[in-house]
Amino acid sequence: MPAINLNQALSIFVAKPLAGNDLNLYFVAPPGNPLSRMITDLRAKRQVKVLFTGHRGNGKSTALNYLATQLQNEFFIVSFSVSTDLGGYDIHYADLLLVMAAKLLERATDEKLFPRGVKELVRAELLDDVKRWFEKHIEGLQFIPSSTEKSLTAQVNYLAVQIEAKVGTEVETRQTLRARVAMYLAELIERIRYLIDEMERKGGRRVLFIVEDIDKLDLANARDLFLEHARTLTAPSASIIYTFPVALRYSVDFTQIMANFGKRYVWPNVRVSDHQGIPDVQGRDVLKDIFYRRLDRRLITTEALDCLIAASGGLIGTLIRLGDLAAGYALAENREQIETPDVIQAIAEIRGDFKVMLRQQDYDVLRQQLAGEPLRNEDAVREALYTGMLLEYQNNDPWMDVNPIVRPLIERGQNGSRA
């Protein structure tokens, strides 16, 4: 239900992916989204490898959560976040393979998922082989002793927890792990394949990995993963969705990257205006729907909401953050309704965050965009896309515009000075 007062709104305007019942309450798919095509491809094709791209904060994670709910009865879905499960943003291909193996083991030994018993799904000999492989090749893992009354299932599940803990630990330990995995990479991939084959053969459902937050890696790290280690990332014999940095779509390496992946899909920003600046009525109505699902329409003036939507640039995360900040400013003024001055203060707060990030190369790129000059395929453009100062939109062809929150900083600096 929408918030009925601004205090309640503060607990609802939380910029995090929607999951569970919140998907039913708040999820609105933007126009031109690729969900139906993704679902069709995953159902029709075996072992499709997908790059899923879009700006940070535009709702990709929520979209993937929604996709998982649509496919949960047809796939064993193995989902994880590199930021949450790997403890940071310095990611190596070995880290991904180890966490994939650990998460797959957890699913394969989930008694709740398989009420008839795990032994109905995965042979004990296979689980024992996987357990012994990790005991042999990954030093320092702690195991439940085999002599205890704990079942093999419990031992393997505990093994998976230990693997995740080691991958997310200190740098020195991770470097040692990476070296060991690199030595025995083919064996690890083979054991992942064994588990997938067994689960699919006995469980009657295919495996789907969803690997999130790779789009938040720095561009050099992401490029290394997707270009130099693409064959490893696509080696597991299952369908896999990787989030992918929008900026790398504008890299000269993108064609080579795509040669190793089956599909790429873009989760679009909601269009607030077209490329000529004319308001997009459909897009703005979608953003209003998203907002009014969270806040009773009596709690914000029409002018304030129009101002907020225009400033969001069609990014759902920015829309929610602006709503949260504006509600806070309204409450500080003892108002029961968000008004335009509250939204203006919220915009100024986020603009201040961008201002301290701006470098001369950012000013140069964004001025070129405002002047209608063609942007070159160069690092400065990719950095502006990565930080969200430059936003991409989809019509028949993609086009770009300066983030509306950043735009006044660039316009004030058109004389060549920094704003």
C-alpha positions in Angstrom: 0.0 0.0 0.0 1.2 3.6 -0.6 2.5 5.6 2.3 -0.3 7.6 3.9 2.1 10.2 5.5 5.6 11.4 4.9 7.1 9.6 8.0 5.9 6.3 6.5 7.3 7.3 3.1 10.8 7.4 4.5 10.6 3.6 5.2 9.2 3.0 1.7 11.5 5.2 -0.4 14.5 2.8 -0.1 16.7 2.5 -3.2 17.2 -1.3 -3.2 16.1 -4.0 -5.6 12.5 -5.2 -5.2 12.0 -8.8 -4.0 9.2 -10.9 -2.6 5.9 -9.2 -2.1 7.4 -5.8 -2.9 7.6 -6.9 -6.5 3.8 -7.3 -6.6 3.4 -3.9 -4.9 5.9 -1.7 -6.7 7.3 -3.2 -9.9 6.5 -1.5 -13.1 8.2 -2.6 -16.3 9.4 0.3 -18.5 8.3 0.7 -22.1 10.5 -1.3 -24.5 11.8 -3.6 -21.9 13.3 -7.0 -23.0 11.8 -9.3 -20.3 9.5 -11.2 -22.6 12.3 -11.8 -25.1 14.7 -12.9 -22.4 12.2 -15.4 -21.0 11.4 -16.7 -24.4 15.1 -17.3 -25.2 15.8 -18.9 -21.9 12.9 -21.3 -22.3 13.7 -22.1 -25.9 17.5 -22.4 -25.9 19.8 -24.5 -23.8 22.9 -23.0 -22.1 22.3 -19.5 -23.5 24.9 -17.0 -22.1 23.4 -13.5 -21.7 24.9 -10.1 -21.1 22.3 -7.9 -19.3 23.2 -4.2 -19.4 21.9 -0.9 -18.4 22.7 2.1 -16.2 23.3 1.5 -12.5 20.2 2.4 -10.6 17.8 1.9 -13.4 16.1 -1.3 -12.1 18.2 -4.2 -13.6 18.3 -6.1 -10.3 14.6 -5.7 -9.8 14.0 -6.9 -13.3 16.1 -10.0 -12.7 14.2 -10.7 -9.5 11.0 -10.5 -11.5 12.4 -12.8 -14.2 13.4 -15.3 -11.5 9.8 -15.4 -10.2 8.5 -16.1 -13.7 10.9 -19.0 -14.3 11.2 -20.5 -10.8 9.1 -23.5 -11.6 11.0 -24.2 -14.8 14.7 -23.7 -13.7 16.9 -24.3 -10.7 17.9 -20.6 -10.3 21.3 -20.0 -8.7 21.6 -16.3 -8.1 24.3 -14.2 -6.4 25.9 -10.8 -6.3 29.6 -10.2 -6.7 29.5 -7.2 -4.3 27.6 -9.2 -1.6 29.1 -12.7 -1.9 32.6 -11.8 -3.0 33.1 -9.0 -0.6 34.2 -6.3 -3.0 34.8 -5.2 -6.5 38.3 -6.6 -7.3 36.9 -9.7 -9.0 38.9 -12.6 -10.6 37.4 -15.3 -12.9 38.4 -17.9 -10.2 36.3 -16.1 -7.6 33.3 -16.4 -9.9 33.8 -20.1 -10.6 34.3 -20.9 -6.9 31.1 -19.0 -5.8 29.2 -20.6 -8.7 30.3 -24.0 -7.4 29.4 -23.1 -3.8 26.0 -21.7 -4.7 25.2 -24.7 -6.9 26.2 -27.1 -4.0 23.8 -25.2 -1.7 20.9 -25.6 -4.2 21.8 -29.2 -4.8 21.6 -30.0 -1.1 18.6 -27.8 -0.2 16.2 -30.1 1.7 13.4 -27.5 1.4 13.8 -27.3 -2.4 13.7 -31.1 -2.6 11.3 -32.3 0.0 11.6 -36.0 -1.1 15.2 -35.8 -0.1 18.5 -34.7 -1.7 19.5 -38.2 -2.5 16.6 -38.3 -4.9 18.4 -35.5 -6.9 22.1 -36.0 -6.5 23.9 -39.3 -6.0 25.9 -39.5 -2.8 29.0 -40.7 -4.8 28.9 -37.5 -6.8 28.6 -35.3 -3.7 31.4 -37.2 -2.1 33.6 -36.7 -5.1 33.0 -33.0 -5.1 33.7 -32.8 -1.4 37.0 -34.7 -1.7 38.1 -32.5 -4.7 37.8 -29.4 -2.5 39.5 -31.1 0.4 42.4 -31.9 -1.8 42.8 -28.7 -3.7 41.6 -25.8 -1.5 43.7 -25.5 1.7 42.2 -24.3 5.0 38.6 -25.4 4.5 36.9 -26.6 7.7 34.8 -29.7 7.5 32.3 -31.5 9.6 34.1 -34.7 10.4 32.9 -37.7 8.4 32.8 -39.8 11.6 30.0 -37.6 13.1 26.4 -38.4 12.6 26.0 -35.5 10.2 24.9 -36.6 6.7 27.0 -36.2 3.6 24.4 -33.6 2.5 25.1 -31.5 5.7 28.9 -31.9 5.2 28.7 -30.7 1.6 26.4 -27.8 2.4 28.8 -26.7 5.1 31.6 -27.0 2.6 29.8 -24.5 0.3 29.5 -22.0 3.2 33.2 -22.3 3.8 34.1 -21.8 0.2 32.0 -18.6 0.1 33.7 -17.4 3.3 37.2 -17.9 1.9 36.4 -16.2 -1.4 35.2 -13.1 0.5 38.2 -13.0 2.9 41.4 -11.0 2.9 43.4 -10.3 -0.2 46.3 -12.7 0.6 43.9 -15.7 1.0 42.1 -14.8 -2.2 45.3 -14.6 -4.2 46.3 -18.1 -2.9 42.8 -19.4 -3.8 43.0 -17.9 -7.3 46.3 -19.5 -8.0 45.0 -23.0 -6.9 41.9 -22.7 -9.0 43.9 -21.6 -12.0 46.0 -24.8 -11.7 42.9 -27.0 -11.6 40.4 -25.0 -13.5 39.4 -27.7 -15.9 38.7 -30.1 -13.0 36.6 -27.5 -11.2 34.5 -26.8 -14.4 34.1 -30.6 -14.9 32.7 -31.0 -11.4 30.3 -28.1 -11.9 29.2 -29.8 -15.1 28.6 -33.1 -13.2 26.4 -31.4 -10.6 24.4 -29.5 -13.3 23.9 -32.7 -15.3 22.7 -34.6 -12.3 20.3 -31.9 -11.1 18.8 -31.4 -14.6 18.6 -35.1 -15.3 16.8 -36.0 -12.0 15.2 -32.8 -11.2 13.5 -32.2 -14.5 14.5 -28.5 -14.6 17.4 -26.7 -16.1 20.0 -24.7 -14.2 20.0 -20.9 -14.6 22.8 -18.8 -13.0 22.1 -15.1 -12.4 25.3 -13.2 -11.6 24.7 -9.6 -10.5 26.7 -6.4 -9.9 29.5 -7.1 -12.3 28.3 -3.9 -14.0 29.6 -2.1 -10.9 33.2 -3.2 -11.3 35.6 -0.7 -12.6 35.8 -0.8 -16.3 39.3 -2.3 -16.5 38.3 -5.2 -14.2 35.1 -5.8 -16.1 36.9 -5.7 -19.5 39.5 -8.3 -18.2 36.7 -10.6 -17.1 34.5 -10.4 -20.3 37.3 -10.2 -22.8 40.3 -12.1 -21.5 38.3 -14.8 -19.6 35.1 -15.0 -21.6 35.6 -18.7 -22.3 35.9 -19.4 -18.5 32.8 -17.4 -17.8 30.8 -19.3 -20.4 32.2 -22.7 -19.6 29.6 -23.9 -17.0 27.0 -26.1 -18.9 24.0 -24.0 -18.0 22.3 -20.8 -19.0 23.9 -17.8 -17.3 22.9 -14.1 -17.1 25.7 -11.7 -16.3 25.1 -8.0 -15.6 27.4 -6.0 -17.9 28.6 -2.4 -17.7 26.7 -0.1 -20.1 30.0 1.7 -20.8 31.6 -1.4 -22.3 29.0 -1.5 -25.0 30.8 1.6 -26.4 34.2 -0.2 -26.3 36.0 -1.3 -29.5 36.3 -4.7 -27.7 32.5 -5.2 -27.5 32.2 -7.1 -30.8 34.9 -9.5 -29.7 33.2 -9.9 -26.3 29.9 -10.6 -27.9 31.5 -13.4 -30.0 31.7 -15.4 -26.8 28.2 -14.8 -25.5 24.9 -15.7 -27.1 22.7 -12.7 -26.3 22.8 -9.2 -25.0 19.8 -7.3 -23.6 19.6 -3.6 -22.5 17.3 -2.7 -19.6 16.2 0.8 -20.7 16.1 4.0 -18.7 12.5 5.4 -18.8 12.4 8.2 -21.4 11.4 11.5 -19.7 11.9 13.4 -23.0 12.8 12.5 -26.6 16.2 13.3 -28.1 14.8 16.7 -29.1 13.8 17.6 -25.6 10.0 17.1 -26.2 8.4 15.5 -23.0 7.7 11.8 -23.4 4.1 11.4 -22.0 4.2 7.6 -21.8 7.5 7.6 -20.0 6.4 10.2 -17.5 3.2 8.3 -16.8 5.2 5.2 -16.0 7.4 7.2 -13.5 4.2 8.6 -11.9 2.8 5.1 -11.6 6.0 4.0 -9.9 6.0 6.9 -7.5 2.3 6.8 -6.7 2.5 3.1 -5.8 4.8 4.2 -2.9 3.2 7.5 -1.9 -0.4 8.6 -1.7 -0.9 11.3 -4.4 -2.2 13.7 -1.8 1.3 13.9 -0.2 3.0 15.6 -3.2 1.9 18.5 -5.4 1.6 18.0 -9.1 4.3 20.6 -9.8 6.7 19.0 -7.3 6.2 15.5 -8.8 6.8 16.9 -12.4 10.0 18.5 -11.2 11.1 15.3 -9.5 10.4 13.2 -12.6 12.2 15.6 -14.9 15.3 15.5 -12.6 15.4 11.7 -12.3 16.4 11.3 -15.9 14.3 8.1 -16.0 16.5 6.3 -13.5 14.3 4.5 -11.0 16.9 4.6 -8.3 17.3 8.4 -8.7 13.5 8.8 -8.6 13.3 6.9 -5.3 16.2 8.7 -3.8 14.8 12.1 -4.7 11.5 11.1 -3.2 13.2 10.1 0.0 15.2 13.3 0.3 12.3 15.5 -0.6 10.1 13.9 2.0 12.8 14.5 4.6 13.1 18.2 3.6 9.3 18.6 3.8 9.2 17.0 7.3 12.0 19.3 8.4 9.7 22.2 7.5 6.8 20.6 9.3 4.9 20.1 6.0 2.5 17.2 5.4 3.0 17.4 1.7 6.1 17.5 -0.6 6.3 20.8 -2.4 8.5 22.1 -5.2 11.1 23.7 -2.8 11.6 20.3 -1.2 12.3 18.7 -4.5 14.7 21.5 -5.5 16.7 21.0 -2.3 16.8 17.2 -2.9 18.1 17.8 -6.4 20.7 20.2 -5.1 21.9 17.6 -2.6 22.5 15.0 -5.4 23.9 17.6 -7.7 26.5 18.4 -5.0 27.6 14.7 -5.0 28.1 14.9 -8.8 29.9 18.2 -8.6 32.8 16.9 -6.5 33.2 14.0 -9.0 33.5 16.1 -12.1 36.8 16.2 -13.8 37.9 18.4 -16.8 37.4 15.4 -19.1 33.8 15.1 -17.9 33.2 18.8 -18.6 34.6 18.4 -22.1 32.5 15.3 -23.0 29.3 16.7 -21.5 29.8 20.1 -23.3 30.2 18.3 -26.6 27.0 16.4 -26.0 25.1 19.6 -25.1 26.5 21.3 -28.3 25.2 18.4 -30.4 28.7 17.3 -31.4 29.3 13.6 -32.2 31.1 11.9 -29.3 34.2 9.9 -30.0 34.6 6.3 -28.9 37.1 7.0 -26.1 37.7 6.4 -22.4 36.3 9.8 -21.3 32.9 9.0 -22.9 32.8 5.5 -21.3 33.7 7.1 -17.9 30.8 9.5 -18.2 28.4 6.7 -18.9 29.9 4.6 -16.1 29.3 7.4 -13.5 25.8 8.2 -14.8 26.7 11.8 -15.9 25.8 10.7 -19.4 22.7 8.6 -19.9 21.7 6.3 -22.7 18.1 6.0 -24.0 16.5 3.6 -26.4 14.2 4.4 -29.4 14.9 2.5 -32.6 18.5 3.5 -32.1 20.2 4.4 -28.8 21.0 8.0 -28.1 22.5 9.9 -25.2 21.8 12.9 -23.1 23.4 14.7 -20.2 22.0 13.7 -16.8 19.5 16.5 -16.0 20.9 16.8 -12.4 24.4 17.4 -13.9 23.3 19.6 -16.8 23.2 23.0 -14.9 26.8 22.4 -13.8 27.9 22.1 -17.4 25.7 24.9 -18.7 27.1 27.3 -16.1 30.6 26.3 -17.1 30.1 26.8 -20.9 32.5 29.8 -20.8 35.3 27.3 -20.1 35.5 27.7 -16.4 34.5 25.0 -13.9 31.1 25.5 -12.3 
